Amino acid sequence: MSEAAMQTMKLTRAFQEPPGDNKQDDCKICGARFDNIKECMAHELRQHSNNPKRAARQLLNTVAKVINSDKNQAERKKLQEVLELAKPFKELSALLGFYACDKQKLTNCFGHVRNCIEREFRCRVKVFAFGSLVTGLALRDSDLDLYVKPDDDQLSEASSKQLFNMVTKFLHRSNCFTDVFAIRHARVPIIKCKHQLTGLSLDINMSNPNSLYNSRFVCDLINMDQRLRELFIFLKVWAKSVKLIGHGSMTSYCLITLIIYYLQQRYKLPSINEMQAHCEPMLVWGINYAYNLTDMKPLPELLKTQDLIAGFFEFYTNMDFEKIVITPYLGRALDRKGALDQLEQYPEYVQQMRAIETHRGEPPEMLQTQRCVCVQDPFELNHNVAKTISSNNLIYLRQCLALASQAVNDRKLQTAPPKLFDYLLFGLTEEIIREINSSARPAKLRKQPASVIELDKNGSQKGEPQSQNEQRNQTEEQTNGGSLHISHVTNLRPTSNELKCLRTEFIAKNLKTEHTFYYYWMQFYVDVIQEMLTHIYAMKLEPVESEPSDKTLPLQLNYTWHITTSLNTWAARNFQRTKDGSFFEYQRTQTLQYLRERQNKSAYTVNLQAILSLRGSEDYKDIRIELKPMPDDPLGLQRNSPLTKFFKSFKNLLNSFSFKEKYTEWNGKHSF
């Protein structure tokens, strides 16, 4: 028998738990089961859109399915038995032991995977573990996170993309791995697979060693005090139980960062900046990962882990996430609006961006402050670790925090720890589901009186003006309730790639201007939207008097046009990019073809007239596009009306064109 076969037999005996159900993957959104992760992820991309109401409903359905599943109920019953048998004041330890992972199993799996990969590449690479195995926060359902680093001059010269492809091919060939699936276009490209012997899930990357150093910091931090370890593990168990951690929601590392910030505010944990003040820098790809915990003040002796848990829930229950940037590096929160507009107030951020740019040879992405929640990575200052939290996730997070805070301060539950922990992990979500279901059947909305939605000759709504949110909410309610449609609305906000493109252009030309990037972003989109309407959809635009903009602002914020066309130029339009010519050239070519072929054909004859308006925010960070039908339009905004179909096509066009390509053309026509 070969040495490799003998090693495999020994490892098989060492892993006592069979893979069992781990062979199947569950959709994190609807709970559907699949044989492998590739089918599961394809299903999620195909079936689950970004529709906010659908996302909220799917989130609730997912939680309800998990709560009511046989597996979850069996787990709840076992935990209740463990808690009832626990000695007084030892209930938390019993709970953490119940969810603890088999660390030997994880360690053995890591050793086997490392040996397989390093042997395949003849020791020209090194494999390192990070994440829960290193931090000590692994639970029984935790996966294994690995980083593959070139350890050979020839491989070091190869790009991370080439190494990524080489490792992917090996995993596909090897009998030790199954369900191999490469995710190439993520912020950090990873290979997901399963270890054949244990059924453990693996995430492997070759392009981001930063997590190695984050993990070591968290490990050293929680080793300072047993109560910190218990706090971190319990909150991770809680967040997983109530489905706060999962695909498309909060990550475990985001939760860890929130705990660190909570300790900084309540228990004077030093900021990362203070921890680095007296350390030699340890630069990794331009980022300083040095720290010194010796100045960390010990927690009060009489403080219990339960007090730390209760404080966390209370601290974040009333947190105004939308208005702040949580920055553990500084140990405080920044105002969201001005956090990065005036970078001179945050010199450490500027210095790190320059260091990263020097290392990579290109400007890095800026911190994504426009996301629903912004929590800055303690070390990598341009990384928002909470960027995956949507508005629906945030609403659900707040509900969980509020109910948890009430529970830990309830005197009856305080005297009955088994009941308290059962409520936090299981009863809390049941209560949220009951509350939502009881209010999920509102009375049918009556049609609004005609005076409420009467339009004047310009297509504008008469009566008292409403805010953007009020108009948007009213439109959604009337659409769902079956009453008249007022308008179609969509909002444009600058993406990180668009801001990066602007920044690169300004640096390349060494432009000096008093305006922000957002000013030029808005100016660009106003011009491009007009070009789309006239050159691509062949429409006539007639300016209509609109609300006057603030005359003190350098750029007009409000635009309104009366748009008309007699030919359908949006049906069957192709929005894919081509190698021959630019995207806009291809779109104009289609338009010319439609003008030749569709003239005098009744199927493509329309009488489209509407009011299209643009409303820019005063900080130039948002453009609200609104399409209103004319008062005498018999079809209005019905589902299959020409206006509705045009607006869908128009949104597709906005989402499909290359900003960088078009901005280069646009910028050449403008001088700053």
Number of C-alpha atoms within 10 A of each C-alpha: 5 7 8 9 10 11 11 15 12 10 17 15 10 15 17 11 13 12 15 9 8 16 19 14 18 16 18 21 20 20 17 14 14 16 13 19 23 17 15 20 17 11 14 16 10 9 10 13 10 10 9 12 10 12 18 18 14 17 22 21 16 18 23 18 15 18 22 11 12 11 10 15 14 11 13 16 12 13 19 17 12 16 23 15 13 16 10 11 9 12 19 19 14 18 19 15 12 16 16 18 18 15 14 11 17 21 15 15 23 21 14 17 18 19 15 18 20 16 12 14 18 10 14 17 20 16 22 17 20 19 24 20 22 21 20 21 22 22 20 12 13 18 18 22 22 25 21 23 20 21 15 15 9 9 16 14 10 12 12 19 13 13 20 20 14 12 20 19 12 15 22 15 12 13 11 16 20 21 19 19 20 18 13 13 8 7 9 12 19 24 20 21 24 24 21 18 23 23 21 20 21 21 17 23 23 22 18 17 17 17 17 18 18 20 20 16 19 22 19 15 16 19 14 15 12 10 18 20 19 20 19 22 21 21 18 21 20 19 21 17 19 22 24 24 20 15 13 15 21 23 21 20 20 21 20 16 22 22 21 20 26 22 21 18 16 12 15 15 22 23 23 21 17 17 18 19 13 11 12 12 13 14 12 16 16 18 19 18 21 20 20 17 16 8 10 15 11 11 16 8 6 7 10 13 18 16 14 21 21 16 18 21 22 19 15 18 19 11 11 10 16 17 16 20 24 25 23 28 23 19 22 15 18 16 12 18 15 12 16 19 12 11 12 10 12 13 11 15 19 15 13 20 21 17 20 20 16 14 14 12 10 12 18 19 18 19 23 20 23 16 17 18 26 25 27 27 22 24 21 22 21 19 18 23 25 24 22 19 22 20 16 18 21 18 12 20 20 17 16 22 20 17 19 24 21 15 20 23 14 12 10 12 16 15 10 12 19 21 16 19 23 16 19 21 20 17 16 22 23 16 14 18 16 12 11 11 11 10 8 9 8 7 7 12 13 10 12 11 8 9 10 12 16 15 19 12 11 17 20 18 17 13 12 7 9 11 9 12 9 11 14 17 12 16 19 16 15 18 17 13 14 12 15 18 19 23 21 19 18 12 13 16 15 16 13 16 14 19 17 18 19 21 17 15 16 14 11 9 8 9 11 9 9 7 9 13 20 19 16 17 19 24 15 17 16 18 11 16 17 14 15 18 16 15 16 23 22 20 21 15 17 12 13 15 11 15 11 10 16 12 9 7 10 10 16 17 22 19 19 22 20 19 18 18 18 15 22 23 24 21 12 9 14 13 17 11 15 10 7 8 9 14 20 20 13 18 22 16 13 19 20 14 12 19 15 10 11 15 14 11 9 9 10 16 15 15 13 20 22 21 22 22 22 18 21 23 12 15 13 20 16 17 22 16 20 19 23 24 24 20 16 11 13 10 14 23 22 14 10 11 13 19 24 19 16 18 18 12 20 18 14 14 21 16 12 13 17 14 17 15 13 15 19 13 11 13 14 8 8 8 5 7
